[in-house]
Amino acid sequence: MSVLDTFGLDGRRVLVTGGNRGLGRAFALALAEAGADVAIVGRDAGRNDQVVAEIAARGRRGLAVTADITRRADVTAMVDRVTEQLGGIDVLVNNAGVAIHRPALEVPDDEWQQVIDLNLTALWNTSTAVARGMITAGNGGVIVNVGSMSAQIVNRPQWQASYNASKAAVHHLTRSLAAEWAPYDIRVNAIAPGYVKTDMAPVDRPEFRQHWILDAPQQRYATPEEIAPSVVYLASRASAFMTGSVLLIDGGYSVY
């Protein structure tokens, strides 16, 4: 097998949460280009259909599922449907998330819970449901969690303590599950992106430019397409000896 062949995902079946826009869409399309059949989870039916069509245009099977992944019953039904339609799940990409900018003393309880539910509890629900199927199938598998550089730095000038805390938990949960599931040949890693131009990150706003862009060594933000190849790497055999790792992709932002 050649070096480039180890990055291939031919015949692999992938589930991407939050896969109909931004980073999730870029991940789904990159994984399809690498040869995988891809199911996405999202709440916008129109966007779901568009991404499925883009996956099909790359010659792979696409599937869209609408589910509230903060609810265990929805996740169980979602995993059952994807498993039935694709024949199994080999790779899970936990991408769905939300960030809310607000000083800590102004965060209402329901907003704190919203962030924790989607960024952490949903990831827990989906990871444990998919891992059960992987263990039953006996073929191992891969889980890629989307963390953030915000797990290890405090962003400014905006305050977002709930998001930062949730992503720090994601990083350590990644290590914990990697250790526990290694005997089943399930690898669990995470990526930690810096500032990426998506609907969730207003990178073009002038009040953020000094701290978000000019403070970084590369003095720019990333595009989703620049982050996606790292997910392909972690999903593929190219990273076969890698588990429990957090891959930081932040343009050097956190070195200062």
Phi, psi and omega in degrees: 000131180283165178303313181296327179297331181293342178274353182287149180235029181304127177082356180278150182243123191238143173240126180240120176276148184059042191266012186254005178199165172055226181299318182300317177298315179299320178295314182300316182289322178295319179295322176294318178298330179279356174115002184271152165274136192230127170256139177241154176242129178196161185262352181258107186298321180296314178294322177303311182298322180296316181292321177300320178295322178292324176294316180297325179295341177267009175082017182239161176285135176237149180214137176243137179232135174259124182203153170265099188283359171279352181252124184301319182296319178296319181294317179301314179296321179298312181296320178299317182293315180296318179299318180293316185287320183262348181091007180144174176231118179263330184223132174243130174245110180272093186252333186303137179188171180214145175233134178233126180271118178192137175304144187304320183286354178253002182280116177287157184302320183291330178288318174304313182294323178301315181293314180295320181299314185278318185282331186240305183296318179298320178297318176299312180302312185289318180298314183290324179293316180290320181298324178301317178293320178299317181293318179297318180292331176077017182250011183072196180167182183224137171237129177241117179261142177262103175267221182190153170298340179293350174287342184230358173229164174254116183291151175215158005277351180280151176255139184207055186301323182295317179296313182301316180295319181295321182284328173298320177295320178301317181298316183284329173297323176303313180294319182296314180291325178300317180293318185287326186258001177303322179299340178264009182061035173256118179265136181232116178227173179221155167251152180231085181288154169271216182285121182235139181284102176219178176299332186276341184239106182282067188293340183273354183289130187299330182290345179261350189301315183301312186273326184277326187250303188288336178284346181273143180307319181279348175053048175197169173260170178262164168256156178305325182293338177281336180273329187303320181300332178292328176291320175301316179302310182292333179281342190259175177289349177297336180250032188300333182257028185234118173207149182075016182257153174241115184268111183275126182227082190228017179063021180086005187306317189276002180285338181275000000 
